Amino acid sequence: MAQTLKSLAPDGAYSYDRTINGYSNQAQQYKQRFLRDARALLKQAGILLAQAGWTECDVRVNPAGPAVSGDVYADFWDPEDPLNIVYCTISSSCVAFGCRKDGVAIMARKEKRTVWNDGRRSSSSVSYRKTWMGINQWIDPGMNGAELAAQLLKIAGAPEADQQRMIAGCAYHSRTAGSLSVPSAIIRNRAEAERLKEALGNVMAAARADASVQNGEQPLAEAKTGLRQMTFFDAFEMQDA
C-alpha cells in the first residue's frame, strides 16, 4: 500500500486573522492543527531519511505562548557522522521568505556540534553542544514529506564554507525555480545593492509561483519559472571590485 505523503495545509487554513496564535478558543484550535501538521510533515521526512540510511530523529514541539504559532523542529544526521547535522524547523514568522499570509515557513541549516557533559548526566547519556551554524536555507512550505526529505539531503551534501553567518547570505529552495541563493544584506556599494535586489526579486517571484501550485491555481509543470539562479559565486564576485 502506497504511503500517503504529508504536507502543510494551504494558506489560510491555520488562522482567520492572518496570524497563528492562541488568543481565542478558535485560534487555539487553528494553532494546534498547525503544530500537528508540522509535526506529521517532519516525522514523515525523518522516516524517509531513515530509509535512506539517516537517523529517524524524535520531532520536538514547542507550543510557546498565545501570541505566537510555536514551532516544530528536529535534528537529522548520518549515524556514521553524528557531529554534523541538519537542523529543520517549521514555524510562522513575519520575516520569512514565501508568500503565505500566515507567515508559515520551513527553515533548515547545517550545524556542527560536539559531545558535551555538564557533569550531571549519567555516563550512558550522550548530550551535545552546537559549535557552528551554517546559512539559513528557507524551503518552500508547499513541499510534501518526500520533497522535504530530498531537500534536506541536498542541503546536507552541499559544501559550505565556515564563515560568519551574517556575511554568508541565505537561500530559498523552490519547487518551481530550484535553489536560489541570496547574498548578504551587508551592502558596501551600489553593485552589491543591485545584486541583493535582483536575488530577492527572484525569491519572491518563485515563492508566488510555489504558492499558486499549493493553492491549486495551476499545476507544477505550468508554474515552472525560468528565473536565473544566482549562485554564491555570483553573489560575492563584486566584493573584491
N, C-alpha and C positions, 0 to 999 in steps of 0.2 A: 504494500500500500504506500503510495507516494506521500511524502511528508508535506503538510501544508506550511507554506512559508509565512513567517510572521512579518508584520510591518506596522508602522505607526499609522494611526487614523489620519485622514485628510485635515487640512487647516480648518479650524472652527469646531472640531469635534471635542476639544478639551476645555473650551471656555465659551462664555456667552458675552464677555465684555473685553475680548482680545487678550487678556492676561490670564494665566493659570494661577489660581490662588485658592485659599480655603476660607474666605471671608463669610460664606453662607453655606448652608447645607447643600444646596445645588452645586455651588462652586467646588465644595469639597468632594462631591461625587465625581465631578469632571476631573479634578486633580488626581483622585485615586485611580480613575481609569487610565490617565496618562502614565502614572507610575507603574501600573500593571502591564500596560502595553510596552513600555520602555524596557521593563524587566524581561518580558517574554521575548522581545527582539534581541536583547543582549544575551539572554540564555541560549536562544537558538544559534546565534553566531558562535557562542562558546562550544556548543555541541558539534557544530560543523568544523570548527577549528580543531577540536579533539580528534575528529575523524581524519584530519589532515596531519595528525601527529603532535599537535599542540596540547596544552592543558585545557581542561574544562573547568574554568575558574568559577568560584562562587560569585554570584552577582549581588551587589550590595545596594540597598535602597536607603536614601536619606530623605525623609519626607519634609524636613525643615519646618519652618513656621508657616502661619497662614498667609503671609504676604507674598510668598514665592511658590514656584512649582515644585521645589525639591529636585532631586536628581538621582539617577541610577548609574552606577559605574562599576567597572571591573578591570582587572589586570589580566593580560594573557601573555604566555611565553612558551618558548620551546623548552621542554623539560630538560634537555641537554645543555641549555644556556639560561638558567633561571635568573641571572643578574641583568639580562637585557629583556625588557618587557615592552608591551604596547598597552597603554592605558586608554580606555574609552569611556566617555560619559555622555549621557543623554539628559538634557535639561532645557529650560526655557530662558532666554536671555534677550535683553533689548538691544544688544550689540552683536548678536550672532549673524554670520553670513546666512543668506537664504531669504526667501520671500514669503515665509509664513507670518501671518499677522499675529499669531500667538507666540512667536519667537522660539518655537521648538527647534532644537539643533542637536546634531551629533558631532562631537569633537574627539579626536584621537591624537596621540603623540607617542613617540618612542621615549622611553625613560631608562635610566640605569640606576641600579641600587646595589647596596652592599649588605652582607649579613650583619645584623646588629642584635645585641642582647644587653638589655638595661640592668641585668643582674637580678631581676625579679621574676624571670621566666624560667621554667624548667629546662633542662638541657635538651629535652626532646622537642621543645617548641622553637621553631625557627621563625625569626622575625627579620624584617628588612628595613633599611633606611634609604630613601632616594637620594642619589648623589648628582643626577643630571637629568634635565628635561629637554627634549627636542622641540622643534617648532610645532605650533598648533596646526592640526590638519582638520579642517571643517569638512564634513561629509553630508552629501545630500540626504535630508531626513526622510526622503521617499524610498530609500533603498530597503529591500527586504533582508531577511536574515542571511541568505546565501550571498547576496551582493555585499552586505556589510562584512561578512567573514572574509570574502575575497579582497575587499578593500583594506582590511586590517593586515592581511598577509602582505599585500603590496606595500603598505606603509612600513611594515617590519623589515622588508627586504631592501628598501630604498636607502642608499648611502646618505649620510647626513653628517656634516662637519660639527665638531664640538665647539660651537661658538656661542656667544651670548644671544639669548633668545630675542632680545629687543632689536638686534640688528640682523636677525635671520629671516624676518618676514613670516609668512604663513602660507597656507594652501587651501584650496577648495576642491573637493573631489565630486564631480558631477556625473550623472548618468547620461546627460546629453552632450557634454563637451569634454569629458575626460578630466584629467587633473590640471588645475590652473594654479600656478604659483603667483604669489603676491609679494612684492618687495617690501622692505622695512618702511614703516611710517616715519622714520627719522629722515627728513629731507634736507639736503645740503645745497641743492641747486635746482634750477628750473627743469633740467633734463630728468632728474630723479622724480620731480613732482609730476611730470607728464607720464612717466612710466607707471607710477603708482595710480594715477587717474585711469590710464588705459587698463591696467590689471583689474582694478576694482570694477570698472565698467563691464569687463568680460565676465567677472564673477557674478554680478547682478543679472546680466543677460542669461547666463547659464542657469542661475537659480530660478529665474522666471520660467525658463523652459522646463526645468525639473518639476516645478510646481504645477505646470499645465498638464504634465503626464500624471502626476499623483492625483490631481483633481479630476482626471478623466476627460480633460478638454481636447486632448489629441494623443494618439499613440506615440510610443517612444521613437519609432522609426521616423515619424514626421517631425518630431521635436528636436532631432539631432541638429546641432549647430555647427557652423564652420568657423567658430572662433579660433583665432590664433592662440596657441597655448604658449604663454610666456614662460620660458624656463628660468631657473635660478641664475644661469649664466647671463641671460638677457637682463634680468632684474639688477644684476650687480655690475654689468660691464661698464657703466658710467662712473663707478666710484673712483676709478683711477684717472678719469678725464680731468 
